[in-house]
Amino acid sequence: NAAPAIFLAGKAKDFKSAADIARTAIENGETLKVLDKYVVLSKELGPAMSTANGSGTRFLTKGGVHMTRTEASVDCTTEVEKIVDALDEHKGLLMMSTFEYPGRYTRWKTAFVDPPLQFESRDLT
């Protein structure tokens, strides 16, 4: 997710360069710095406004595209099962880490089904 944001923010000349920036940061152990920059760049896309239900943030890009980012806490056991079933027939992604180390790593899950936007590339272009 960082590479498209890096490109869209004008910090890289193309997607390959943006992916290289993200990859280098991961390899050098600077992933959290990239994540912090990603959050800042996301906020710079346009003025943030609260959504009607207060559960997300809306942005208006310089190109006039309205974006809404939402997040929600859910019962992971039930929802992960639903997402796994949905991914059999729909596009989407489920990422999770079950590794936990006190004070350093926590367990997490991120998922989506039927993304409204999709980036595709062939080879490294």
One Martini backbone bead per residue (centre of mass of N, CA, C, O) as a GRO file, in nm:
protein
  125
    1ASN     BB    1   0.052   0.065  -0.014
    2ALA     BB    2   0.292   0.266  -0.022
    3ALA     BB    3   0.363   0.295  -0.323
    4PRO     BB    4   0.112   0.449  -0.428
    5ALA     BB    5   0.144   0.686  -0.228
    6ILE     BB    6   0.424   0.777  -0.318
    7PHE     BB    7   0.339   0.833  -0.609
    8LEU     BB    8   0.084   1.022  -0.563
    9ALA     BB    9   0.278   1.234  -0.398
   10GLY     BB   10   0.549   1.268  -0.583
   11LYS     BB   11   0.809   1.074  -0.471
   12ALA     BB   12   0.779   0.928  -0.757
   13LYS     BB   13   0.798   0.856  -1.104
   14ASP     BB   14   0.706   0.554  -1.030
   15PHE     BB   15   0.614   0.248  -0.919
   16LYS     BB   16   0.892   0.123  -0.906
   17SER     BB   17   1.023   0.344  -0.734
   18ALA     BB   18   0.824   0.319  -0.500
   19ALA     BB   19   0.889   0.021  -0.438
   20ASP     BB   20   1.190   0.068  -0.382
   21ILE     BB   21   1.154   0.252  -0.141
   22ALA     BB   22   0.997   0.050   0.032
   23ARG     BB   23   1.201  -0.189   0.021
   24THR     BB   24   1.445  -0.041   0.142
   25ALA     BB   25   1.313   0.022   0.413
   26ILE     BB   26   1.268  -0.271   0.497
   27GLU     BB   27   1.567  -0.369   0.474
   28ASN     BB   28   1.662  -0.120   0.683
   29GLY     BB   29   1.436  -0.093   0.916
   30GLU     BB   30   1.220   0.161   0.808
   31THR     BB   31   0.908   0.104   0.816
   32LEU     BB   32   0.792   0.310   1.021
   33LYS     BB   33   0.875   0.559   0.859
   34VAL     BB   34   0.701   0.495   0.614
   35LEU     BB   35   0.433   0.489   0.762
   36ASP     BB   36   0.443   0.779   0.863
   37LYS     BB   37   0.458   0.904   0.577
   38TYR     BB   38   0.194   0.784   0.474
   39VAL     BB   39   0.010   0.931   0.668
   40VAL     BB   40   0.092   1.216   0.585
   41LEU     BB   41   0.026   1.189   0.281
   42SER     BB   42  -0.273   1.123   0.318
   43LYS     BB   43  -0.340   1.400   0.455
   44GLU     BB   44  -0.231   1.576   0.199
   45LEU     BB   45  -0.450   1.514  -0.023
   46GLY     BB   46  -0.657   1.651   0.183
   47PRO     BB   47  -0.915   1.747   0.347
   48ALA     BB   48  -1.036   1.654   0.644
   49MET     BB   49  -1.334   1.463   0.726
   50SER     BB   50  -1.594   1.369   0.881
   51THR     BB   51  -1.804   1.134   0.897
   52ALA     BB   52  -2.124   1.076   0.973
   53ASN     BB   53  -2.034   0.831   1.187
   54GLY     BB   54  -1.715   0.876   1.277
   55SER     BB   55  -1.537   0.610   1.142
   56GLY     BB   56  -1.385   0.823   0.950
   57THR     BB   57  -1.207   0.949   0.658
   58ARG     BB   58  -1.204   1.227   0.441
   59PHE     BB   59  -1.097   1.291   0.098
   60LEU     BB   60  -0.952   1.537  -0.128
   61THR     BB   61  -0.805   1.544  -0.405
   62LYS     BB   62  -0.646   1.730  -0.641
   63GLY     BB   63  -0.829   1.565  -0.868
   64GLY     BB   64  -1.128   1.515  -0.717
   65VAL     BB   65  -1.110   1.268  -0.530
   66HIS     BB   66  -1.305   1.073  -0.328
   67MET     BB   67  -1.215   0.963   0.004
   68THR     BB   68  -1.262   0.673   0.224
   69ARG     BB   69  -1.168   0.597   0.560
   70THR     BB   70  -1.206   0.291   0.738
   71GLU     BB   71  -1.267   0.160   1.072
   72ALA     BB   72  -1.303  -0.159   1.263
   73SER     BB   73  -1.416  -0.332   1.527
   74VAL     BB   74  -1.407  -0.691   1.564
   75ASP     BB   75  -1.487  -1.020   1.559
   76CYS     BB   76  -1.241  -1.212   1.448
   77THR     BB   77  -1.346  -1.498   1.428
   78THR     BB   78  -1.598  -1.440   1.256
   79GLU     BB   79  -1.478  -1.250   1.028
   80VAL     BB   80  -1.256  -1.432   0.915
   81GLU     BB   81  -1.441  -1.653   0.816
   82LYS     BB   82  -1.598  -1.474   0.615
   83ILE     BB   83  -1.353  -1.385   0.445
   84VAL     BB   84  -1.251  -1.659   0.357
   85ASP     BB   85  -1.511  -1.732   0.207
   86ALA     BB   86  -1.515  -1.483   0.012
   87LEU     BB   87  -1.225  -1.542  -0.127
   88ASP     BB   88  -1.325  -1.776  -0.313
   89GLU     BB   89  -1.506  -1.542  -0.508
   90HIS     BB   90  -1.328  -1.288  -0.426
   91LYS     BB   91  -1.165  -1.016  -0.409
   92GLY     BB   92  -0.869  -0.987  -0.191
   93LEU     BB   93  -0.752  -0.962   0.164
   94LEU     BB   94  -0.542  -1.150   0.406
   95MET     BB   95  -0.376  -1.032   0.697
   96MET     BB   96  -0.157  -1.198   0.943
   97SER     BB   97  -0.045  -1.203   1.292
   98THR     BB   98   0.058  -1.441   1.561
   99PHE     BB   99   0.286  -1.276   1.666
  100GLU     BB  100   0.426  -1.239   2.003
  101TYR     BB  101   0.602  -0.962   2.180
  102PRO     BB  102   0.664  -0.800   2.443
  103GLY     BB  103   0.705  -0.459   2.343
  104ARG     BB  104   0.697  -0.523   2.006
  105TYR     BB  105   0.471  -0.742   1.931
  106THR     BB  106   0.157  -0.789   1.763
  107ARG     BB  107  -0.140  -0.884   1.693
  108TRP     BB  108  -0.288  -0.903   1.352
  109LYS     BB  109  -0.549  -0.770   1.122
  110THR     BB  110  -0.610  -0.753   0.760
  111ALA     BB  111  -0.901  -0.665   0.551
  112PHE     BB  112  -1.058  -0.736   0.220
  113VAL     BB  113  -1.345  -0.697  -0.003
  114ASP     BB  114  -1.400  -0.570  -0.288
  115PRO     BB  115  -1.230  -0.356  -0.425
  116PRO     BB  116  -1.258  -0.026  -0.561
  117LEU     BB  117  -0.941  -0.052  -0.610
  118GLN     BB  118  -0.695  -0.128  -0.875
  119PHE     BB  119  -0.364  -0.244  -0.919
  120GLU     BB  120  -0.176  -0.299  -1.220
  121SER     BB  121   0.094  -0.515  -1.342
  122ARG     BB  122   0.381  -0.571  -1.549
  123ASP     BB  123   0.622  -0.674  -1.418
  124LEU     BB  124   0.809  -0.362  -1.347
  125THR     BB  125   0.575  -0.140  -1.468
   0.00000   0.00000   0.00000
